[in-house]
Amino acid sequence: MKPTDDRSHPEYRRDPLTGQIVIIARQRAHRPMSRFPSDDEDLPSGDCPFCEGRETMTPPEVFAIRPEGGARDSVGWQVRVVPNKYPALMVGAGETPSWSEHSGHLGDLLQDDALPGVGHHEVVIECPDHASSYHRHGDAQAGAVFLAYRERLRCFARKEGIASAIVFKNSGRSAGASQPHAHSQIIAMPLVPPILEREWRGCDDYWRENGRHYFANLLDAERSHGERIVEATDDFVAWCPYASRFPYELCVCPREEQARYDEASDHQVEALGALMRRLMLAMDNALGSVAFNYFLHTASLDSPNVDGVPAGFRWHLEITPRLEGLAGFEIGSGMYINPVPPDMAARDWRRYMPAADGATS
């Protein structure tokens, strides 16, 4: 496959030594960066393109939830999904990328084997209110956001050549957000990011070596230990991982054996939204208006480029508060230094969790 000639289009590039994949997306440099207020300031809406009533300021929506009905790109929505105006990946950027067996290896250090940055990049606008977020609007609003994630993943699963998708949220400037209006994003790709590939392969390896499913064993072990569990409901378990990379890092996983989030039931989506709303409130109560990321890892989207569903893998959501920036050691080593032990972090999470019905041990 020939590298793309149009350098205005995004590209996938792969480090020949480590296999690390990087997306070079020049057009992202042109996206507007709104000012983020300090804690004692109001959040000005200015010309925010995500506010209700400014639907013409975004690309035409691809999905929306309007409880009372209404025309596309009109007011009255709970959640709205639009293509990213400054995408990291682009539809029509070239052919579906596929590195050959030889390109990008150590013998080709100077070979420009960049592949066209094909993919989809969407923005999920989480609520109409500029100065708020879904966790301030009750379970129904939170459930609508997680329903939008599922429906968009179902859409991508039907698209030919899409192998994986990442749902992620950047909240706060230091977490990578360019707009203060509450939103998250979805990037769907024709390849599998290395971290997902490692998770999938790790689950398969664990199954072959132990005859048990990794996530089933992990949840049993965490519940037995108990100290790192933040919340266990009928449907989900939330805990601070044993090897947490960030202070107060949290993982949420379904109790049910389920590899793909796009296969989650309506009940699971609603329950996840309710749990995530409470976790977001707990984070506000414990840490203040801290910047954070969360991201959803799910199994492959039925692509012929991916060999089936890994044994024992479960979709899961990871929350990473950004209390400390990445420094030279983390960037240079790929390792992390976390000053807050996960047992201590879990105690703080539990202390500030709002009460809810349906919690179990």
Number of C-alpha atoms within 10 A of each C-alpha: 14 13 16 19 11 11 13 12 21 26 27 19 20 19 13 16 10 9 12 12 14 13 16 19 19 15 16 15 9 8 13 10 12 16 12 17 12 9 10 6 8 10 16 14 15 9 10 15 17 27 20 19 13 14 18 12 13 16 14 13 18 14 17 22 17 17 10 8 12 12 9 15 21 16 16 17 21 22 24 26 26 21 20 21 15 17 21 22 27 21 12 13 18 20 15 18 21 13 14 10 7 9 18 21 16 13 10 12 13 9 11 13 20 23 24 29 27 26 27 21 22 23 24 28 26 27 27 21 17 19 14 15 20 26 22 14 13 14 19 15 22 28 25 23 26 23 23 21 24 21 15 20 25 16 12 23 20 12 14 13 20 25 23 26 28 20 22 22 22 22 24 21 16 16 19 13 21 17 20 23 27 23 23 22 20 23 20 23 24 24 22 20 16 12 11 17 16 12 16 21 15 17 21 20 16 16 17 12 9 9 10 15 20 20 21 16 12 12 18 12 11 18 16 11 10 14 16 24 26 23 19 20 18 14 17 19 23 25 28 28 23 12 11 20 19 24 20 30 25 26 21 23 21 25 16 13 14 18 22 21 26 22 14 18 12 13 11 20 23 21 20 25 24 20 27 22 24 22 23 18 18 19 20 14 16 17 16 11 13 16 19 21 20 19 19 19 22 23 26 26 29 20 18 13 16 18 9 12 16 21 20 20 25 27 19 22 21 20 22 20 20 19 15 13 10 13 10 9 11 13 10 9 8 8 10 15 14 15 12 15 18 25 19 14 23 24 16 18 25 18 13 17 20 15 9 10 6 9 13 11 10
